[in-house]
């Protein structure tokens, strides 16, 4: 029950974060449009107001996206590093288990040979004792 509630609250938190990012983008676009209109009315520029404002808008959007996505990218990088470490650990454990299984296989073969030798010796002793007994 707690896992379902935790999953639901995590989903709601994610939804709230997405809404917050969307609101930030909307606000940014509105302010950028206002800047475009303001710059369009300014004279004496070597670039057209639309070109300079478009470049500024692209730079502003890029910096905004970097600020918003930065923590997520950092977390993804950390997770990739952790997964790489886990992969190495699992690989080493797999090799260790293979060595142990091989050792148990060799021990099993040795036990089978010893049991066979004991059974053969007991059979010989039994035949020997059957021949010694007076019939």
Contact map, one row per residue, 1 for C-alpha under 8 A:
111110000000000000000000000000000000000000000000000000000000000000000000000000000000000000000000000000000000000000000000000000000000000
111111000000000000000000000000000000000000000000000000000000000000000000000000000000000000000000000000000000000000000000000000000000000
111111100000000000000000000000000000000000000000000000000000000000000000000000000000000000000000000000000000000000000000000000000000000
111111110000000000000000000000000000000000000000000000000000000000000000000000000000000000000000000000000000000000000000000000000000000
111111111000000000000000000000000000000000000000000000000000000000000000000000000000000000000000000000000000000000000000000000000000000
011111111100000000000000000000000000000000000000000000000000000000000000000000000000000000000000000000000000000000000000000000000000000
001111111110000000000000000000000000000000000000000000000000000000000000000000000000000000000000000000000000000000000000000000000000000
000111111111000000000000000000000000000000000000000000000000000000000000000000000000000000000000000000000000000000000000000000000000000
000011111111100000000000000000000000000000000000000000000000000000000000000000000000000000000000000000000000000000000000000000000000000
000001111111110000000000000000000000000000000000000000000000000000000000000000000000000000000000000000000000000000000000000000000000000
000000111111111000000000000000000000000000000000000000000000000000000000000000000000000000000000000000000000000000000000000000000000000
000000011111111100000000000000000000000000000000000000000000000000000000000000000000000000000000000000000000000000000000000000000000000
000000001111111110000000000000000000000000000000000000000000000000000000000000000000000000000000000000000000000000000000000000000000000
000000000111111111000000000000000000000000000000000000000000000000000000000000000000000000000000000000000000000000000000000000000000000
000000000011111111100000000000000000000000000000000000000000000000000000000000000000000000000000000000000000000000000000000000000000000
000000000001111111110000000000000000000000000000000000000000000000000000000000000000000000000000000000000000000000000000000000000000000
000000000000111111111000000000000000000000000000000000000000000000000000000000000000000000000000000000000000000000000000000000000000000
000000000000011111111100000000000000000000000000000000000000000000000000000000000000000000000000000000000000000000000000000000000000000
000000000000001111111110000000000000000000000000000000000000000000000000000000000000000000000000000000000000000000000000000000000000000
000000000000000111111111000000000000000000000000000000000000000000000000000000000000000000000000000000000000000000000000000000000000000
000000000000000011111111100000000000000000000000000000000000000000010000000000000000000000000000000000000000000000000000000000000000000
000000000000000001111111110000000000000000000000000000000000000000000000000000000000000000000000000000000000000000000000000000000000000
000000000000000000111111111000000000000000000000000000000000000000000000000000000000000000000000000000000000000000000000000000000000000
000000000000000000011111111100000000000000000000000000000000000000000000000000000000000000000000000000000000000000000000000000000000000
000000000000000000001111111110000000000000000000000000000000000000000000000000000000000000000000000000000000000000000000000000000000000
000000000000000000000111111111000000000000000000000000000000000000000000000000000000000000000000000000000000000000000000000000000000000
000000000000000000000011111111100000000000000000000000000000000000000000000000000000000000000000000000000000000000000000000000000000000
000000000000000000000001111111110000000000000000000000000000000000000000000000000000000000000000000000000000000000000000000000000000000
000000000000000000000000111111111000000000000000000000000000000000000000000000000000000000000000000000000000000000000000000000000000000
000000000000000000000000011111111100000000000000000000000000000000000000000000000000000000000000000000000000000000000000000000000000000
000000000000000000000000001111111110000000000000000000000000000000000000000000000000000000000000000000000000000000000000000000000000000
000000000000000000000000000111111111000000000000000000001000000000000000000000000000000000000000000000000000000000000000000000000000000
000000000000000000000000000011111111100000000000000000000000000000000000000000000000000000000000000000000000000000000000000000000000000
000000000000000000000000000001111111110000000000000000000000000000000000000000000000000000000000000000000000000000000000000000000000000
000000000000000000000000000000111111111000000000000010000000000000000000000000000000000000000000000000000000000000000000000000000000000
000000000000000000000000000000011111111100000000110011000000000000000000000000000000000000000000000000000000000000000000000000000000000
000000000000000000000000000000001111111110000000000000000000000000000000000000000000000000000000000000000000000000000000000000000000000
000000000000000000000000000000000111111111000000000000000000000000000000000000000000000000000000000000000000000000000000000000000000000
000000000000000000000000000000000011111111000000100010000000000000000000000000000000000000000000000000000000000000000000000000000000000
000000000000000000000000000000000001111111100001110000000000000000000000000000000000000000000000000000000000000000000000000000000000000
000000000000000000000000000000000000111111100000000000000000000000000000000000000000000000000000000000000000000000000000000000000000000
000000000000000000000000000000000000011111111000100000000000000000000000000000000000000000000000000000000000000000000000000000000000000
000000000000000000000000000000000000000111111000000000000000000000000000000000000000000000000000000000000000000000000000000000000000000
000000000000000000000000000000000000000001111100000000000000000000000000000000000000000000000000000000000000000000000000000000000000000
000000000000000000000000000000000000000001111111100000000000000000000000000000000000000000000000000000000000000000000000000000000000000
000000000000000000000000000000000000000000011111000000000000000000000000000000000000000000000000000000000000000000000000000000000000000
000000000000000000000000000000000000000000001111101100000000000000000000000000000000000000000000000000000000000000000000000000000000000
000000000000000000000000000000000000000100001111111100000000000000000000000000000000000000000000000000000000000000000000000000000000000
000000000000000000000000000000000001001101001011111110000000000000000000000000000000000000000000000000000000000000000000000000000000000
000000000000000000000000000000000001000100000001111111000000000000000000000000000000000000000000000000000000000000000000000000000000000
000000000000000000000000000000000000000000000011111111100000000000000000000000000000000000000000000000000000000000000000000000000000000
000000000000000000000000000000000000000000000011111111110000000000000000000000000000000000000000000000000000000000000000000000000000000
000000000000000000000000000000000011001000000000111111111000000000000000000000000000000000000000000000000000000000000000000000000000000
000000000000000000000000000000000001000000000000011111111100000000000000000000000000000000000000000000000000000000000000000000000000000
000000000000000000000000000000000000000000000000001111111110000000000000000000000000000000000000000000000000000000000000000000000000000
000000000000000000000000000000000000000000000000000111111111000000000000000000000000000000000000000000000000000000000000000000000000000
000000000000000000000000000000010000000000000000000011111111100000000000000000000000000000000000000000000000000000000000000000000000000
000000000000000000000000000000000000000000000000000001111111110000000000000000000000000000000000000000000000000000000000000000000000000
000000000000000000000000000000000000000000000000000000111111111000000000000000000000000000000000000000000000000000000000000000000000000
000000000000000000000000000000000000000000000000000000011111111100000000000000000000000000000000000000000000000000000000000000000000000
000000000000000000000000000000000000000000000000000000001111111110000000000000000000000000000000000000000000000000000000000000000000000
000000000000000000000000000000000000000000000000000000000111111111000000000000000000000000000000000000000000000000000000000000000000000
000000000000000000000000000000000000000000000000000000000011111111100000000000000000000000000000000000000000000000000000000000000000000
000000000000000000000000000000000000000000000000000000000001111111110000000000000000000000000000000000000000000000000000000000000000000
000000000000000000000000000000000000000000000000000000000000111111111100000000000000000000000000000000000000000000000000000000000000000
000000000000000000000000000000000000000000000000000000000000011111111100000000000000000000000000000000000000000000000000000000000000000
000000000000000000000000000000000000000000000000000000000000001111111110000000000000000000000000000000000000000000000000000000000000000
000000000000000000001000000000000000000000000000000000000000000111111111000000000000000000000000000000000000000000000000000000000000000
000000000000000000000000000000000000000000000000000000000000000011111111100000000000000000000000000000000000000000000000000000000000000
000000000000000000000000000000000000000000000000000000000000000011111111110000000000000000000000000000000000000000000000000000000000000
000000000000000000000000000000000000000000000000000000000000000000111111111000000000000000000000000000000000000000000000000000000000000
000000000000000000000000000000000000000000000000000000000000000000011111111100000000000000000000000000000000000000000000000000000000000
000000000000000000000000000000000000000000000000000000000000000000001111111110000000000000000000000000000000000000000000000000000000000
000000000000000000000000000000000000000000000000000000000000000000000111111111000000000000000000000000000000000000000000000000000000000
000000000000000000000000000000000000000000000000000000000000000000000011111111100000000000000000000000000000000000000000000000000000000
000000000000000000000000000000000000000000000000000000000000000000000001111111110000000000000000000000000000000000000000000000000000000
000000000000000000000000000000000000000000000000000000000000000000000000111111111000000000000000000000000000000000000000000000000000000
000000000000000000000000000000000000000000000000000000000000000000000000011111111100000000000000000000000000000000000000000000000000000
000000000000000000000000000000000000000000000000000000000000000000000000001111111110000000000000000000000000000000000000000000000000000
000000000000000000000000000000000000000000000000000000000000000000000000000111111111000000000000000000000000000000000000000000000000000
000000000000000000000000000000000000000000000000000000000000000000000000000011111111100000000000000000000000000000000000000000000000000
000000000000000000000000000000000000000000000000000000000000000000000000000001111111110000000000000000000000000000000000000000000000000
000000000000000000000000000000000000000000000000000000000000000000000000000000111111111000000000000000000000000000000000000000000000000
000000000000000000000000000000000000000000000000000000000000000000000000000000011111111100000000000000000000000000000000000000000000000
000000000000000000000000000000000000000000000000000000000000000000000000000000001111111110000000000000000000000000000000000000000000000
000000000000000000000000000000000000000000000000000000000000000000000000000000000111111111000000000000000000000000000000000000000000000
000000000000000000000000000000000000000000000000000000000000000000000000000000000011111111100000000000000000000000000000000000000000000
000000000000000000000000000000000000000000000000000000000000000000000000000000000001111111110000000000000000000000000000000000000000000
000000000000000000000000000000000000000000000000000000000000000000000000000000000000111111111000000000000000000000000000000000000000000
000000000000000000000000000000000000000000000000000000000000000000000000000000000000011111111100000000000000000000000000000000000000000
000000000000000000000000000000000000000000000000000000000000000000000000000000000000001111111110000000000000000000000000000000000000000
000000000000000000000000000000000000000000000000000000000000000000000000000000000000000111111111000000000000000000000000000000000000000
000000000000000000000000000000000000000000000000000000000000000000000000000000000000000011111111100000000000000000000000000000000000000
000000000000000000000000000000000000000000000000000000000000000000000000000000000000000001111111110000000000000000000000000000000000000
000000000000000000000000000000000000000000000000000000000000000000000000000000000000000000111111111000000000000000000000000000000000000
000000000000000000000000000000000000000000000000000000000000000000000000000000000000000000011111111100000000000000000000000000000000000
000000000000000000000000000000000000000000000000000000000000000000000000000000000000000000001111111110000000000000000000000000000000000
000000000000000000000000000000000000000000000000000000000000000000000000000000000000000000000111111111000000000000000000000000000000000
000000000000000000000000000000000000000000000000000000000000000000000000000000000000000000000011111111100000000000000000000000000000000
000000000000000000000000000000000000000000000000000000000000000000000000000000000000000000000001111111110000000000000000000000000000000
000000000000000000000000000000000000000000000000000000000000000000000000000000000000000000000000111111111000000000000000000000000000000
000000000000000000000000000000000000000000000000000000000000000000000000000000000000000000000000011111111100000000000000000000000000000
000000000000000000000000000000000000000000000000000000000000000000000000000000000000000000000000001111111110000000000000000000000000000
000000000000000000000000000000000000000000000000000000000000000000000000000000000000000000000000000111111111000000000000000000000000000
000000000000000000000000000000000000000000000000000000000000000000000000000000000000000000000000000011111111100000000000000000000000000
000000000000000000000000000000000000000000000000000000000000000000000000000000000000000000000000000001111111110000000000000000000000000
000000000000000000000000000000000000000000000000000000000000000000000000000000000000000000000000000000111111111000000000000000000000000
000000000000000000000000000000000000000000000000000000000000000000000000000000000000000000000000000000011111111100000000000000000000000
000000000000000000000000000000000000000000000000000000000000000000000000000000000000000000000000000000001111111110000000000000000000000
000000000000000000000000000000000000000000000000000000000000000000000000000000000000000000000000000000000111111111000000000000000000000
000000000000000000000000000000000000000000000000000000000000000000000000000000000000000000000000000000000011111111100000000000000000000
000000000000000000000000000000000000000000000000000000000000000000000000000000000000000000000000000000000001111111110000000000000000000
000000000000000000000000000000000000000000000000000000000000000000000000000000000000000000000000000000000000111111111000000000000000000
000000000000000000000000000000000000000000000000000000000000000000000000000000000000000000000000000000000000011111111100000000000000000
000000000000000000000000000000000000000000000000000000000000000000000000000000000000000000000000000000000000001111111110000000000000000
000000000000000000000000000000000000000000000000000000000000000000000000000000000000000000000000000000000000000111111111000000000000000
000000000000000000000000000000000000000000000000000000000000000000000000000000000000000000000000000000000000000011111111100000000000000
000000000000000000000000000000000000000000000000000000000000000000000000000000000000000000000000000000000000000001111111110000000000000
000000000000000000000000000000000000000000000000000000000000000000000000000000000000000000000000000000000000000000111111111000000000000
000000000000000000000000000000000000000000000000000000000000000000000000000000000000000000000000000000000000000000011111111100000000000
000000000000000000000000000000000000000000000000000000000000000000000000000000000000000000000000000000000000000000001111111110000000000
000000000000000000000000000000000000000000000000000000000000000000000000000000000000000000000000000000000000000000000111111111000000000
000000000000000000000000000000000000000000000000000000000000000000000000000000000000000000000000000000000000000000000011111111100000000
000000000000000000000000000000000000000000000000000000000000000000000000000000000000000000000000000000000000000000000001111111110000000
000000000000000000000000000000000000000000000000000000000000000000000000000000000000000000000000000000000000000000000000111111111000000
000000000000000000000000000000000000000000000000000000000000000000000000000000000000000000000000000000000000000000000000011111111100000
000000000000000000000000000000000000000000000000000000000000000000000000000000000000000000000000000000000000000000000000001111111110000
000000000000000000000000000000000000000000000000000000000000000000000000000000000000000000000000000000000000000000000000000111111111000
000000000000000000000000000000000000000000000000000000000000000000000000000000000000000000000000000000000000000000000000000011111111100
000000000000000000000000000000000000000000000000000000000000000000000000000000000000000000000000000000000000000000000000000001111111100
000000000000000000000000000000000000000000000000000000000000000000000000000000000000000000000000000000000000000000000000000000111111110
000000000000000000000000000000000000000000000000000000000000000000000000000000000000000000000000000000000000000000000000000000011111110
000000000000000000000000000000000000000000000000000000000000000000000000000000000000000000000000000000000000000000000000000000001111111
000000000000000000000000000000000000000000000000000000000000000000000000000000000000000000000000000000000000000000000000000000000011111
000000000000000000000000000000000000000000000000000000000000000000000000000000000000000000000000000000000000000000000000000000000000111
